[in-house]
Amino acid sequence: MPRKLPPHVEPNHVKGKTYLSFRIRKGKGGPRIRLPDDPTSQEFRDAYAAAMAGETLIRPKIKKDAPGSIGALIASYKASGQFKAMKPSSKAGYMSRLETIRIDHGHRAVAGLTKDRINSKILTPLADRPGAALDTLKKLRILIKHAIEKKWLAHDPSVGIKRPKSKEIRAWTDAELAAFERRWPIGTKQRTAYALMLNMGTARVDTHLLTWRQVDDGAGYTRHKTGIAVDMAVSEELQKALAATPRKHVTVINTEYGKPFSVDGFSGFMRDAITKAGLPLDCQPHGLRKTLGRMLADAGASTHDIMAALGHTTLSEAERYTREADRRRGGKRAVTKLDEHRANKLSQTAPDSLGKAVKTEGKSER
């Protein structure tokens, strides 16, 4: 959800860019004082405190990025055709991480980047947040590539840096699926959203805009992340959920105001539903996509079938599910054989089969 701004701070939208201003209305309106654009930065906090203290006639200085700095590189990348061509949802994700990098490291010289400095100054402070560290490295490498294209760098200083290991989103367990279904029966909006993600394998960015026409035509959609077209059939479980869902709008899942959810709004909606079902924090909406892959593999679907169903771009992504299913089946077969072996051994060594009673345990002949 959008960050709530402090009192007396107004957002002003000019030519697609948002500017922040401090203004205490008096009569027809008091003076408007420009503030730094990032409300999370120390620069913004200092300027806001000064404005609140009554220094309303002093315009805070907006710090400009020094030439050749990481901040200047970020500004150059955001002005590039590559960045401008991104879809709005992708661009928003990039903007968030790039702004964090600019705030923390925008003053650093691009030419001074080395493998050791990237590790020690940029990645090590994020050691307790592996997901953030991984995303930072990804975005930093995009910036480095842009710097090389602009002749700011001659080579990639991030070569050889190992990707931080982030905790992978896991599939839901059968018990967790059952708990959600008990809390949200068929006919509820939460159950319909759950059924779409579980039976179609859609990510949140794909689910929130699914239309009735798409599900009626066989659950076909195009993955937002990769642009891969996915053609599926509507499973019996999904049919039951859809049959109990009112068809009031073009999109299947809508807000209370009859509008499609935004991506973040849909995420919050699902997070609330999961929490109310009593499930743990690591039980995430995207895990339902992983669950479909697991279920398909357990049902004996081939790697190519799973790849088609989930819209994967490489076989290696789908092979992970089949390997895990093979291990589970192998482990179960191994235990079954062990039980059979133990039962067979006991039947051969039972006292009745020997024709002679076994002597009292612990005593021996002398």
C-alpha positions in Angstrom: 0.0 0.0 0.0 1.2 3.6 -0.6 3.3 5.1 2.3 1.3 7.5 4.4 2.8 10.9 4.3 3.4 13.1 7.4 1.0 15.8 8.3 1.0 18.9 6.0 2.9 17.1 3.3 1.2 17.2 -0.2 2.0 15.1 -3.2 2.0 17.2 -6.5 1.9 15.3 -9.8 3.5 17.0 -12.7 4.2 15.3 -16.0 4.2 11.9 -14.6 6.5 12.7 -11.7 5.5 13.2 -8.0 6.9 16.1 -6.0 6.4 16.5 -2.3 5.7 19.9 -0.6 5.1 21.1 2.9 2.1 23.4 3.4 0.0 24.6 6.3 -3.2 26.0 5.0 -4.1 29.4 6.3 -7.1 31.2 4.8 -6.8 30.6 1.1 -3.6 28.6 1.5 -0.2 29.0 3.1 3.2 29.0 1.3 4.2 25.7 -0.3 7.8 24.5 0.5 9.5 21.9 -1.7 10.7 18.8 0.1 13.0 16.0 -1.1 11.2 13.4 -3.2 11.9 10.4 -1.0 9.9 10.5 2.3 12.1 7.7 3.8 15.4 9.6 3.4 17.2 11.5 6.2 17.3 14.5 3.9 13.5 14.5 3.8 13.2 14.1 7.6 15.6 17.0 8.2 13.8 19.3 5.7 10.4 18.3 7.2 11.6 19.1 10.7 12.9 22.5 9.6 9.5 23.3 8.0 7.6 22.2 11.1 9.9 24.4 13.2 8.7 27.4 11.2 11.5 27.8 8.7 8.9 28.0 6.0 10.7 30.6 4.0 13.9 28.6 3.5 13.7 26.2 0.6 15.6 23.0 1.5 18.4 22.3 -0.9 17.7 19.2 -3.1 21.0 17.4 -3.3 22.0 16.6 -6.8 23.8 13.5 -7.8 27.5 14.1 -8.4 28.7 13.3 -12.0 30.0 9.8 -12.2 28.3 8.7 -9.0 25.9 5.7 -8.5 23.1 8.2 -8.1 23.9 9.8 -11.5 24.1 6.3 -13.0 20.6 5.5 -11.6 19.2 8.7 -13.1 20.8 7.8 -16.5 19.4 4.3 -16.4 15.9 5.6 -15.5 16.1 7.9 -18.6 17.1 5.0 -20.9 14.8 3.4 -23.4 15.3 0.0 -21.7 13.8 1.3 -18.5 11.0 3.3 -20.1 9.9 0.3 -22.1 9.1 -1.7 -19.0 5.6 -2.5 -18.0 4.4 -0.2 -15.1 4.3 -3.0 -12.6 7.8 -4.1 -13.4 9.0 -0.5 -13.4 7.5 0.0 -9.9 9.5 -2.9 -8.5 12.7 -1.6 -10.1 12.1 2.0 -8.8 11.7 0.8 -5.2 15.1 -1.0 -5.2 16.9 1.6 -7.2 15.8 4.3 -4.9 17.1 2.3 -1.9 20.4 1.9 -3.6 20.5 5.6 -4.4 19.8 6.6 -0.8 22.4 4.3 0.7 25.1 4.4 -2.0 24.3 7.1 -4.5 27.3 9.1 -3.3 29.8 6.4 -4.3 31.8 6.8 -7.5 30.9 4.3 -10.2 34.6 4.1 -11.3 35.5 3.1 -7.7 33.4 0.0 -7.7 35.4 -3.2 -7.1 34.4 -6.7 -6.1 35.6 -6.2 -2.6 33.8 -2.8 -2.2 30.5 -4.2 -3.5 30.7 -7.1 -1.1 31.8 -5.1 2.0 30.0 -1.8 1.5 26.8 -2.8 -0.3 26.0 -6.5 0.3 27.4 -7.3 3.7 25.1 -4.8 5.5 22.2 -6.8 4.0 23.5 -10.2 5.3 20.5 -10.6 7.6 18.2 -10.0 4.7 19.2 -12.4 1.9 16.3 -11.6 -0.3 17.1 -7.9 -0.2 20.8 -8.6 -0.8 20.0 -10.8 -3.9 17.7 -8.2 -5.4 20.3 -5.5 -4.7 22.9 -7.5 -6.5 20.6 -8.1 -9.5 19.8 -4.4 -9.9 23.4 -3.4 -9.3 24.5 -5.7 -12.2 21.8 -4.1 -14.4 23.3 -0.7 -13.5 26.8 -1.9 -14.1 25.8 -3.1 -17.6 24.3 0.3 -18.3 27.5 1.9 -17.1 29.6 -0.2 -19.5 27.3 0.8 -22.4 27.8 4.4 -21.4 31.6 4.0 -21.2 31.6 4.8 -17.5 33.2 1.4 -16.8 35.5 -0.8 -18.8 34.6 -4.1 -17.1 32.1 -5.6 -14.7 33.4 -5.4 -11.1 30.7 -7.7 -9.9 32.1 -10.7 -11.7 32.8 -13.5 -9.3 30.4 -12.3 -6.6 28.3 -15.2 -5.4 24.5 -14.7 -5.4 23.2 -14.4 -1.8 21.0 -17.4 -1.0 17.5 -16.3 -0.3 14.9 -18.4 1.4 12.8 -19.9 -1.4 9.0 -19.6 -1.2 7.7 -23.1 -0.4 4.7 -25.1 -1.5 1.8 -25.5 0.9 1.4 -28.7 2.8 -1.8 -30.8 2.6 -2.7 -29.7 6.1 -2.4 -26.0 5.2 -4.5 -26.4 2.1 -7.2 -28.1 4.2 -7.1 -25.4 6.9 -7.6 -22.6 4.3 -10.5 -24.5 2.7 -12.2 -25.0 6.1 -11.9 -21.3 6.9 -13.0 -20.1 3.4 -15.7 -22.4 2.0 -16.7 -22.4 -1.7 -18.7 -19.3 -2.5 -16.4 -16.9 -0.7 -14.2 -14.5 -2.7 -11.1 -15.8 -0.8 -11.8 -19.4 -1.9 -12.2 -18.4 -5.5 -8.9 -16.5 -5.5 -7.2 -19.5 -3.8 -8.8 -21.9 -6.4 -7.5 -19.8 -9.3 -3.9 -19.7 -8.0 -3.9 -23.4 -6.9 -5.5 -24.8 -10.1 -4.0 -22.5 -12.7 -0.7 -21.8 -11.1 -1.0 -18.1 -11.6 1.2 -15.6 -9.8 -0.5 -12.6 -8.0 0.3 -10.3 -11.0 -1.6 -12.7 -13.3 -4.5 -13.6 -10.9 -5.8 -10.2 -10.1 -6.8 -9.4 -13.7 -8.1 -12.8 -14.8 -11.4 -12.4 -16.7 -14.4 -14.7 -17.0 -13.7 -15.0 -20.7 -10.3 -16.4 -19.9 -11.5 -19.1 -17.5 -14.5 -19.9 -19.8 -12.2 -20.4 -22.7 -10.1 -23.0 -20.9 -8.0 -21.1 -18.3 -5.6 -19.6 -20.8 -3.5 -16.5 -20.0 -0.1 -15.0 -20.7 2.4 -14.8 -17.9 3.2 -11.2 -17.0 6.7 -12.1 -15.9 7.9 -13.9 -19.0 5.3 -13.2 -21.7 4.8 -17.0 -22.1 1.3 -18.1 -23.2 -0.3 -20.8 -21.0 -3.2 -23.0 -22.1 -4.8 -25.1 -19.5 -8.0 -26.9 -18.8 -10.3 -25.9 -15.9 -10.1 -28.6 -13.2 -13.1 -30.0 -11.4 -12.1 -28.2 -8.2 -11.8 -24.9 -10.0 -15.2 -25.4 -11.8 -16.9 -25.8 -8.4 -15.4 -22.6 -7.0 -16.2 -20.6 -10.2 -19.8 -22.0 -10.3 -20.4 -20.5 -6.9 -18.9 -17.1 -7.7 -21.2 -14.3 -8.9 -20.5 -12.9 -12.4 -21.0 -9.2 -11.8 -17.9 -7.8 -13.6 -15.5 -8.6 -16.4 -12.8 -9.7 -14.0 -13.3 -12.7 -11.7 -11.9 -11.2 -8.5 -12.9 -7.6 -7.6 -12.8 -5.2 -4.6 -15.8 -4.3 -2.6 -16.3 -1.3 -4.9 -16.6 -3.5 -8.0 -13.1 -2.7 -9.3 -10.3 -5.0 -10.2 -7.6 -5.3 -7.5 -4.2 -3.7 -7.9 -1.3 -6.1 -7.5 -0.5 -4.9 -4.1 -4.1 -4.8 -3.1 -4.6 -8.4 -4.2 -1.5 -9.4 -2.2 -2.9 -7.8 0.9 -6.3 -9.4 0.4 -4.7 -12.9 0.1 -2.3 -12.2 3.1 -5.3 -11.3 5.3 -7.2 -14.5 4.1 -4.2 -16.7 4.9 -3.7 -15.1 8.3 -7.3 -15.5 9.2 -7.0 -19.2 8.3 -4.4 -19.5 11.0 -1.6 -20.3 8.7 2.1 -19.3 9.3 3.8 -16.3 7.7 5.9 -18.4 5.4 2.7 -19.8 3.9 2.6 -17.3 1.0 0.2 -16.8 -1.9 2.9 -17.6 -4.5 3.4 -20.9 -2.7 0.1 -22.1 -4.3 1.8 -22.0 -7.7 4.6 -24.2 -6.2 1.9 -26.4 -4.8 0.4 -27.0 -8.2 3.8 -28.0 -9.5 4.2 -30.5 -6.7 0.7 -31.9 -7.2 1.2 -32.3 -10.9 4.5 -34.1 -10.3 2.9 -36.4 -7.7 0.2 -37.2 -10.1 2.8 -38.4 -12.6 2.8 -35.5 -15.0 5.8 -35.3 -17.2 8.4 -32.5 -17.1 7.1 -31.1 -20.4 3.5 -31.1 -19.1 4.5 -29.3 -15.9 6.6 -26.8 -18.0 3.5 -26.1 -20.2 1.1 -25.9 -17.2 3.2 -23.4 -15.3 4.5 -21.4 -18.2 8.2 -22.2 -17.4 10.8 -21.0 -19.9 13.3 -23.9 -19.3 13.0 -27.6 -18.6 15.2 -27.3 -15.5 12.5 -25.3 -13.7 9.9 -28.1 -14.2 12.4 -30.9 -13.6 12.8 -29.7 -10.0 9.2 -30.8 -9.3 9.6 -34.2 -10.9 12.9 -34.9 -9.1 11.3 -34.0 -5.7 8.3 -36.3 -6.6 10.6 -39.1 -7.5 12.4 -38.8 -4.2 9.2 -38.8 -2.3 7.9 -41.8 -4.1 11.3 -43.5 -3.7 11.3 -42.8 0.0 7.8 -44.2 0.5 8.7 -47.3 -1.5 11.8 -47.8 0.6 9.8 -47.7 3.9 7.2 -50.1 2.4 9.9 -52.5 1.5 11.4 -52.1 5.0 8.1 -52.9 6.6 7.6 -56.0 4.4 11.2 -57.1 5.2 10.6 -56.8 8.9 7.2 -58.6 8.7 8.8 -61.4 6.7 11.7 -61.7 9.2 9.4 -61.9 12.2 7.2 -64.5 10.6 10.3 -66.7 10.0 11.7 -66.4 13.5 8.4 -66.6 15.5 8.5 -69.2 18.4 5.6 -71.3 16.9 7.6 -71.8 13.7 10.5 -73.3 15.6 8.3 -75.9 17.5 10.1 -75.0 20.8 9.3 -72.4 23.4 11.9 -69.7 23.8 13.6 -69.7 27.2 13.2 -66.8 29.6 15.1 -63.8 28.3 18.2 -62.8 30.3 18.9 -66.4 31.5 21.5 -68.7 30.0 22.4 -72.3 30.5 25.4 -73.3 32.6 
